[in-house]
Amino acid sequence: MSSISLIQPERDLFSYTPYWAECYGTAPFLPMSREEMDTLGWDSCDVILVTGDAYVDHPSFGMAIVGRMLEAQGFRVGIIAQPDWTSKADFMRLGKPNLFYGVTAGNMDSMINRYTADRKLRHDDAYTPNNESGKRPDRATLVYTQRCKEAFSDVPVILGGIEASLRRIAHYDYWSDTVRRSVLVDSKADMLMYGNGERPLVEVAHRLASGEPIASIIDVRNTAVMRKEALPGWSGVDSTRLDKPGRIEPIPNPYGDDLACAPDADKKKDDSVQTITVRAPKPKPWEKTYVLLPSYEKVKNDKVLYAHTSRILHHETNPGCARALMQKHGDRYIWINPPAIPLSTEEMDSVFALPYQRVPHPAYGSTRIPAYEMIRFSINIMRGCYGGCSFCSITEHEGRIIQSRSEDSIIREIEEIRDKVPGFTGVISDLGGPTANMYMLRCQSPRAEQTCRRASCVYPEICQHMDTNHEPTINLYRRARDLDGVKKILIASGVRYDLAVEDPRYIKELATHHVGGYLKIAPEHTEEGPLSKMMKPGMGSYHRFKELFDTYSKQAGKEQYLIPYFISAHPGTRDEDMVNLALWLKKKPFPFGSGTKLLSVAVGEFHHDVSHG
């Protein structure tokens, strides 16, 4: 078999020749029934998407983006939303898909959606009509895949969404308190796509449509497949050569070694010692190298190796230099290709310009879907986050590189909401993303951005290459609020205050025009110990931000407050840390201060710190 390389020119999302079914045109809504398919003149679907969420045709819902993207490529796409998983019947309601099933648990992990942190069943589900719980199974990705295979065993199943993405290798499962296998192994699906799926999904769909079997599609970035061996022509490196498993010991103090500090005359010389110069081997190209991780069987029984594997995964998230990952499960391997190249601004604009109706499917009638109610007047302006907080998974899902839409694209979406969305009163509830103020803020050094393996661009300090000029964001805010028919632009996404204090103009703009009385920020803790484990900045940045925010709010004649978010019992938190946080909260005049309480119990000292290398 010939050598396979991922070194290939990046292809624009919309440069593919459309599939022949393009002649059917654009569907008002992607069909959820055979009756709708008949109305559209379809005899079958090319792709059927199965999701644990209600179908809302809005770019904040993953299935809407994926479905409309495939439709724009000429494919006929149907959606099976929140099917009855107790039999295969619901999975056959649209017939047999010509190319593949796409399966996702939904916008949230199904276990988090169904259970509280105390493992108690939730009584509601924001992604379901009427907020009704119980409309999706535990581990929905596994269950849906099983039913798809029962319905049509010869149809490929491709996994996607946050649940599959974050379970792509052997992983700790809180609900069972065990290390579980990759979801690709347990589900027996044909392929897993992690992160944002537009680029790999379009490529795979066109290759399947051309007649290529799914078993041969093994070289697409952002995908994981099962293998019996590495890809032909690739060289492997054992992960323990890149990262020594175990604790990261302090740097030795050279002055603590008496011999090292002794005068040269006092040191015993060994004339037999010869100096040999060893030249380091020339590194192999990233694109042709894979990292062999400890097997599932090893990480399941060894916490040190589990932490080591997690560190390697974190280090291999930069699409410019990431290597493929390979982990043995039984007698086969999970092969994880490197991340896809981020979307360009032009591609982002095209994705958000697809013909979304911006409302739930008519089949839901007048029932309320709380998740939709929350976002129907909000706009996503960017993707990705380079904060690298240790409790957050955005980097492992969307990546560190910020992908921003153009100002014109965002303005057009505001105008569309103003002109078409029922119930709009003139208030845009959010212009944001994973972080409110990372719009257009990227590494200023293309070479550094392509080769960097830092877990965070802002911790322990802001990287010298990172752009902190908030002028593009300020200009966007000003242009948006000057639109006719727009009364207010609010910022509901969290503000990264250590970035904001680098450009006080942004804080002034925010406090003067874009806060509805309360602004969410997330210091997470007050004590250096827990903050260092979280990879969050110290309280100095918070105090500086609060000082500027209060000053600019007063200048604007507004009474406004910060709403800080805190995490209790994070690994590495001691009893005294929680006591100090409680005392700090008690001294602060937050809104509704008499009701401000620390609703948690501190845990004992976290001794096993191997996961924070």
C-alpha positions in Angstrom: 0.0 0.0 0.0 1.4 3.4 -0.9 2.3 6.1 1.6 -0.5 8.3 2.8 0.1 12.0 3.5 -2.1 14.6 5.1 0.0 17.2 3.3 -2.6 18.4 0.9 -3.8 21.8 -0.2 -6.6 23.1 1.9 -9.8 23.3 -0.1 -12.4 25.9 0.3 -15.6 24.5 1.7 -17.7 25.7 -1.2 -15.2 24.8 -4.0 -16.5 21.2 -4.5 -18.7 20.4 -7.5 -22.2 20.1 -6.1 -23.8 16.6 -5.9 -26.4 15.9 -8.6 -29.3 16.3 -6.2 -28.6 20.0 -6.1 -31.4 20.3 -8.7 -34.0 19.9 -6.0 -33.0 23.3 -4.6 -33.2 24.5 -1.0 -35.7 23.0 1.5 -37.7 25.4 3.6 -36.8 23.1 6.5 -34.8 20.0 6.4 -37.5 17.2 6.3 -38.3 15.2 9.4 -41.0 13.0 7.8 -41.8 11.1 4.6 -44.6 13.6 3.9 -42.2 16.5 3.8 -39.9 14.5 1.5 -42.8 13.8 -0.8 -43.6 17.5 -0.9 -40.0 18.2 -1.9 -40.1 15.5 -4.6 -37.5 13.4 -2.9 -37.5 9.6 -3.2 -34.8 9.2 -0.6 -32.3 11.1 1.6 -28.6 11.1 0.8 -27.7 11.8 4.4 -29.9 11.4 7.5 -28.8 13.2 10.7 -29.9 11.8 14.0 -29.8 14.1 17.0 -30.8 14.2 20.7 -32.0 17.8 20.4 -35.2 19.2 18.9 -34.5 20.5 15.4 -34.1 24.3 15.4 -33.0 25.7 12.1 -30.6 28.2 13.6 -26.8 28.4 13.4 -26.5 28.0 17.2 -27.7 24.4 16.8 -25.1 22.0 15.4 -27.4 19.9 13.3 -28.8 22.9 11.5 -25.2 24.0 10.5 -24.2 20.5 9.4 -27.5 19.9 7.6 -27.5 23.2 5.7 -23.8 22.8 4.9 -24.4 19.4 3.3 -27.5 20.8 1.5 -25.4 23.6 0.0 -23.1 20.8 -1.4 -26.1 19.4 -3.3 -27.1 16.6 -0.9 -30.6 15.8 0.3 -30.5 15.9 4.1 -33.1 14.6 6.5 -33.3 15.0 10.2 -34.5 12.5 12.8 -34.7 14.5 16.0 -35.1 12.9 19.4 -36.2 9.5 18.1 -37.8 6.8 20.2 -34.7 4.8 20.9 -36.5 1.7 22.2 -36.7 0.2 18.7 -35.4 0.7 15.2 -38.7 1.9 13.8 -38.1 5.6 14.3 -34.7 5.4 12.7 -36.3 4.0 9.5 -39.0 6.7 9.2 -37.1 8.6 6.4 -36.1 5.4 4.6 -32.5 4.2 3.9 -29.9 7.0 3.5 -27.9 6.7 0.3 -24.6 7.8 1.8 -24.5 7.7 5.6 -26.2 8.4 9.0 -24.7 11.3 11.0 -25.2 10.7 14.7 -24.9 13.2 17.6 -26.2 13.3 21.1 -26.9 17.0 20.6 -25.5 20.3 21.7 -24.7 18.8 25.1 -23.3 15.6 26.4 -26.4 13.4 27.0 -25.3 12.4 30.5 -24.8 16.0 31.6 -28.1 16.8 30.0 -30.0 14.1 31.9 -28.2 14.1 35.3 -27.1 16.6 37.9 -23.6 16.5 39.5 -25.1 14.3 42.2 -26.2 11.8 39.6 -29.9 12.6 40.1 -32.2 12.8 37.1 -32.9 16.3 35.9 -36.5 17.4 35.7 -36.1 19.5 32.6 -34.3 19.6 29.2 -33.8 23.0 27.6 -33.3 21.4 24.1 -36.7 19.7 24.2 -40.1 21.2 23.5 -41.8 22.3 26.7 -38.6 21.8 28.6 -39.6 18.1 29.0 -37.0 15.6 30.3 -36.6 12.0 29.3 -36.6 12.5 25.5 -33.0 11.2 25.0 -31.3 8.1 26.4 -28.2 7.8 28.5 -25.1 7.8 26.3 -27.2 8.8 23.3 -24.3 8.4 20.9 -24.0 4.7 21.6 -27.8 4.0 21.6 -28.5 5.9 18.4 -25.6 4.2 16.6 -26.9 0.8 17.6 -30.4 1.5 16.3 -29.0 2.9 13.0 -27.0 -0.3 12.5 -30.1 -2.3 13.3 -32.2 -0.3 10.8 -29.7 -0.6 7.9 -26.6 -2.6 8.8 -24.8 -1.7 5.5 -25.1 2.1 5.9 -22.1 3.9 7.4 -22.5 5.7 10.7 -20.4 8.8 11.3 -20.3 10.2 14.9 -20.1 13.9 15.7 -21.0 16.5 18.3 -19.5 17.3 21.7 -20.3 13.9 23.3 -18.3 12.0 20.7 -15.7 14.6 20.3 -14.6 14.6 23.9 -14.7 10.8 24.2 -12.5 10.0 21.2 -9.8 8.3 23.2 -10.0 6.3 26.4 -11.5 8.7 28.9 -12.6 9.0 32.6 -16.3 8.7 32.9 -17.7 10.5 36.0 -21.0 8.7 35.9 -19.6 5.2 36.2 -16.4 6.3 38.0 -14.3 4.3 35.5 -12.1 4.8 32.5 -14.1 3.9 29.4 -13.0 3.0 25.9 -13.2 5.4 23.0 -16.8 6.0 22.0 -15.8 4.8 18.5 -15.0 1.4 19.9 -18.1 1.1 22.1 -20.5 2.4 19.4 -19.0 0.3 16.5 -19.5 3.4 14.3 -17.5 3.7 11.1 -15.9 7.1 11.8 -15.8 9.8 14.4 -15.5 13.5 13.6 -14.3 15.7 16.4 -14.5 19.4 16.8 -16.3 21.6 14.3 -17.3 19.3 11.5 -17.8 21.4 8.3 -14.5 20.7 6.7 -14.2 16.9 7.3 -17.9 16.3 6.7 -17.9 17.9 3.3 -14.9 16.0 2.2 -16.1 12.7 3.4 -19.6 13.2 1.9 -18.2 13.9 -1.5 -15.8 11.0 -1.4 -18.6 8.6 -0.4 -20.8 10.1 -3.2 -18.0 9.4 -5.7 -18.2 5.7 -4.7 -15.3 5.5 -2.3 -16.0 3.0 0.5 -15.9 4.4 4.0 -13.3 1.9 5.1 -10.8 3.5 2.7 -11.4 7.1 3.9 -8.7 7.1 6.6 -6.7 10.3 5.9 -9.2 13.1 6.6 -8.2 15.7 9.3 -10.5 16.0 12.3 -11.5 12.3 12.0 -10.9 9.2 14.0 -11.1 5.6 12.6 -10.3 2.1 13.8 -7.1 0.5 12.4 -5.2 -2.7 12.7 -1.9 -0.7 12.2 -0.6 2.7 11.5 -1.2 4.5 8.1 1.3 3.3 5.5 4.5 5.4 5.3 4.1 7.0 8.7 6.7 6.9 11.5 5.7 6.4 15.1 7.1 7.9 18.3 6.2 6.5 21.7 4.4 9.1 23.8 6.8 8.5 26.8 9.6 10.0 24.7 7.7 13.3 24.5 6.4 13.5 28.0 7.8 11.6 31.0 4.8 10.0 32.9 4.5 11.0 36.5 4.9 14.1 38.6 6.7 17.0 37.2 9.5 17.4 39.7 10.8 20.9 40.7 13.9 22.0 38.8 17.0 20.8 40.8 18.9 23.5 42.7 22.4 23.3 41.5 23.7 25.0 44.7 22.3 22.1 46.7 24.9 19.8 45.2 28.2 20.1 47.2 30.2 18.6 44.4 28.8 20.9 41.8 29.7 23.9 44.0 33.2 22.8 44.8 36.2 24.6 43.4 37.7 22.9 40.3 40.8 22.0 42.3 38.8 20.0 44.8 37.0 17.9 42.2 38.4 14.6 41.4 39.3 14.4 37.7 38.8 11.4 35.5 41.3 11.5 32.6 39.6 8.5 31.0 36.5 10.5 30.2 36.2 11.5 26.6 33.8 14.1 25.2 31.6 12.8 22.4 29.4 15.1 20.4 26.0 13.5 19.6 24.0 15.2 16.9 20.3 15.2 17.5 18.4 13.4 14.8 16.6 15.5 12.3 12.9 15.6 13.3 10.5 14.0 10.9 7.7 16.1 9.3 4.7 16.5 11.7 2.4 15.4 8.9 4.0 12.0 8.7 4.5 11.2 12.4 2.1 9.7 14.9 2.3 9.4 18.6 1.6 6.0 20.1 -0.3 6.5 23.4 -0.5 4.1 26.2 -3.2 1.5 25.5 -6.7 1.6 27.0 -5.9 -1.4 29.1 -2.9 0.5 30.6 -4.6 3.9 31.3 -7.6 2.1 32.8 -5.4 0.8 35.6 -2.7 3.4 35.9 -3.7 7.0 36.9 -0.2 8.3 36.1 -0.4 7.0 32.5 -3.9 8.3 32.2 -2.7 11.8 33.1 0.3 11.4 30.8 -2.1 10.5 27.9 -4.3 13.5 28.7 -1.3 15.8 28.5 -0.2 14.4 25.1 -3.7 15.0 23.8 -3.7 18.6 24.9 -0.3 19.1 23.3 -1.5 17.8 19.9 -4.3 20.3 19.2 -2.5 22.8 17.0 -3.4 22.0 13.4 -0.1 23.5 12.2 2.1 21.0 14.1 -0.2 18.3 15.6 0.8 14.7 15.1 -1.7 11.9 14.6 -2.5 9.9 17.7 -2.8 6.1 18.0 -4.1 4.2 21.0 -4.6 0.5 21.3 -7.9 -1.0 22.4 -7.8 -4.7 22.5 -6.3 -6.0 19.2 -7.1 -2.8 17.3 -6.1 0.9 17.4 -7.9 4.2 17.5 -6.3 6.4 14.8 -6.9 10.1 15.3 -5.9 12.3 12.5 -4.6 15.9 13.3 -7.1 18.7 13.6 -8.5 20.4 10.5 -7.2 23.7 9.4 -9.5 26.4 10.9 -12.1 28.1 8.7 -11.1 31.3 7.0 -13.2 34.4 7.7 -14.7 34.0 4.2 -15.7 30.4 4.9 -17.1 31.4 8.3 -19.2 34.1 6.6 -20.5 31.5 4.1 -21.4 29.1 6.8 -23.5 31.7 8.7 -25.0 32.9 5.4 -26.7 29.6 4.7 -30.5 29.7 4.5 -31.5 29.2 8.1 -35.1 29.9 9.0 -33.9 30.8 12.5 -36.9 29.2 14.1 -37.9 25.7 15.3 -39.3 23.2 12.8 -43.1 23.7 12.2 -43.8 20.2 13.6 -43.3 21.6 17.1 -46.2 24.1 16.7 -46.4 26.7 19.4 -44.4 24.7 22.1 -41.5 26.5 23.7 -37.9 25.2 23.3 -36.0 27.0 26.1 -32.6 26.7 24.5 -34.0 28.5 21.4 -35.7 31.2 23.5 -32.3 32.0 25.0 -30.4 32.4 21.7 -32.9 33.5 19.2 -31.8 37.1 19.3 -28.1 36.3 19.9 -25.3 36.1 17.3 -22.1 34.0 17.3 -19.3 36.1 16.0 -16.3 33.7 16.5 -15.2 30.3 17.4 -12.3 28.9 19.5 -10.6 29.9 22.7 -6.9 30.1 23.7 -7.6 30.5 27.4 -6.6 26.9 28.1 -8.5 26.7 31.4 -7.9 23.3 32.8 -11.6 22.7 33.6 -12.7 23.6 30.1 -12.8 21.5 26.9 -13.2 24.2 24.2 -9.6 23.9 23.1 -9.9 20.1 22.7 -13.1 20.6 20.7 -12.9 23.9 18.8 -9.2 24.6 19.1 -7.1 27.6 20.3 -7.0 29.5 17.0 -9.8 32.1 16.8 -12.0 31.9 13.8 -13.9 35.2 13.3 -16.6 36.3 11.0 -16.3 39.6 9.1 -18.0 42.7 10.4 -20.3 42.8 7.3 -21.4 39.2 7.9 -22.4 39.9 11.5 -24.2 43.1 10.5 -26.2 41.2 7.9 -27.3 38.7 10.5 -28.4 41.5 12.8 -30.5 43.0 10.0 -32.0 39.6 9.2 -33.0 39.1 12.9 -34.5 42.6 12.9 -36.5 42.1 9.7 -37.5 38.4 9.9 -37.5 36.9 13.4 -40.8 37.0 15.2 -40.9 38.9 18.5 -37.8 41.0 18.0 -38.1 44.2 20.1 -34.8 45.8 19.1 -32.5 44.1 21.6 -29.7 41.8 20.5 -29.1 39.6 23.5 -25.5 38.8 22.7 -22.6 39.3 20.3 -20.2 36.7 21.4 -18.9 33.2 21.4 -16.8 31.0 23.8 -15.4 34.3 25.0 -16.9 37.8 24.4 -13.6 39.6 23.7 -11.4 37.3 21.6 -13.0 38.5 18.3 -10.2 38.9 15.8 -7.5 38.5 18.5 -5.0 36.0 17.0 -1.3 35.3 17.2 0.6 38.0 15.4 3.4 35.6 14.3 2.3 33.1 11.7 5.3 31.0 12.4 4.7 30.9 16.1 1.0 30.2 15.6 1.8 27.2 13.4 4.4 25.6 15.7 3.3 26.5 19.2 2.3 23.8 21.7 1.5 26.1 24.7 -1.7 25.0 26.5 -2.7 28.6 26.9 -1.8 31.8 25.1 -2.7 33.9 28.2 -1.4 31.8 31.2 0.8 32.2 33.2 1.1 35.4 31.2 -0.2 36.8 27.9 2.1 35.6 25.1 4.2 38.3 23.5 2.8 37.3 20.1 -0.8 37.6 21.1 -2.8 40.6 19.7 -4.7 42.4 22.5 -5.9 45.3 20.4 -9.7 45.3 20.9 -10.3 47.9 18.1 -12.1 45.4 15.8 -14.5 44.5 18.5 -15.1 48.1 19.4 -15.8 49.0 15.8 -18.2 46.1 15.5 -20.1 47.2 18.6 -20.4 50.8 17.4 -21.6 49.8 13.9 -24.1 47.3 15.3 -25.8 49.7 17.7 -26.1 52.4 15.0 -28.4 50.2 12.9 -31.9 51.4 12.4 -34.3 49.4 14.5 -31.7 48.2 17.0 -32.2 49.7 20.5 -29.5 47.8 22.4 -26.7 45.4 21.9 -26.0 43.4 25.0 -22.9 41.3 25.7 -23.9 38.1 27.5 -20.8 35.9 26.8 -18.2 35.9 29.5 -15.5 38.6 29.3 -11.8 37.5 29.6 -10.8 40.4 31.9 -7.0 39.8 31.8 -7.2 40.5 28.1 -9.6 43.4 28.6 -7.3 45.3 31.0 -4.7 45.4 28.2 -7.1 47.7 26.3 -9.1 49.9 28.6 -11.0 51.3 25.6 -12.9 48.1 25.4 -13.9 48.2 29.0 -15.1 51.8 28.6 -17.1 50.8 25.5 -18.6 47.8 27.3 -19.6 49.7 30.5 -21.0 52.7 28.6 -23.1 50.9 26.0 -23.4 47.1 26.3 -24.2 46.0 29.9 -27.8 45.5 31.0 -27.0 46.1 34.6 -25.0 43.0 35.2 -21.8 41.7 33.5 -20.7 38.1 33.8 -17.0 37.4 34.5 -15.3 34.4 35.8 -12.4 34.8 38.3 -13.3 31.2 39.4 -11.4 31.6 42.8 -9.5 34.0 44.9 -6.6 31.9 46.0 -3.4 31.3 44.0 -3.3 27.6 44.7 -6.6 26.7 43.0 -6.1 29.4 40.4 -2.8 27.9 39.3 -4.5 24.5 38.9 -7.2 26.0 36.9 -4.7 28.0 34.8 -6.5 31.2 35.6 -5.0 34.7 36.2 -4.6 36.0 39.7 -7.0 38.4 41.4 -4.8 41.4 40.4 -6.4 41.4 36.9 -9.9 41.1 38.4 -9.4 44.1 40.7 -7.9 46.2 37.9 -10.9 45.3 35.7 -13.4 46.0 38.4 -11.8 49.4 39.1 -12.0 50.4 35.4 -15.5 49.0 35.0 -16.8 50.9 38.1 -15.1 54.1 36.9 -16.6 53.9 33.4 -20.0 52.9 34.7 -20.0 55.9 37.0 -18.9 58.2 34.1 -21.8 56.9 32.1 -24.2 57.6 34.9 -25.1 53.9 35.3 -25.4 51.6 38.3 -23.9 48.4 37.1 -22.5 45.3 38.8 -20.1 42.5 38.0 -21.5 39.0 38.5 -18.4 36.8 39.3 -18.5 33.0 38.8 -16.6 30.8 41.2 -15.7 27.1 41.2 -15.7 25.2 44.5 -13.8 22.0 45.2 -11.7 22.1 42.0 -8.9 19.6 42.2 -6.0 21.1 44.2 -8.4 23.2 46.4 -7.7 23.0 50.2 -10.1 23.6 53.0 -8.4 26.9 53.8 -8.8 28.0 50.2 -12.5 27.6 50.4 -12.6 29.4 53.8 -10.7 32.4 52.3 -13.0 32.5 49.3 -16.0 32.5 51.6 -14.5 35.4 53.7 -13.7 37.3 50.5 -17.3 36.9 49.3 -18.7 38.0 52.7 -16.8 41.3 52.4 -17.9 42.1 48.9 -21.2 44.1 48.3 -22.6 42.0 45.5 -26.2 42.5 44.3 -28.6 40.8 46.6 -25.7 40.5 49.0 -27.7 39.1 51.9 -28.4 36.1 49.8 -24.9 35.6 48.5 -23.7 32.3 49.9 -21.1 29.7 49.1 -23.3 26.8 48.1 -20.7 24.1 48.5 -18.6 22.2 50.9 -14.9 22.4 50.6 -13.0 19.1 50.0 -9.8 17.9 51.5 -6.4 18.5 50.0 -6.0 17.0 46.5 -2.8 15.0 46.8 -2.5 13.4 43.4 -1.6 16.3 41.2 -0.3 14.3 38.3 -2.9 15.7 35.8 -1.4 19.2 36.0 2.0 18.7 34.5 
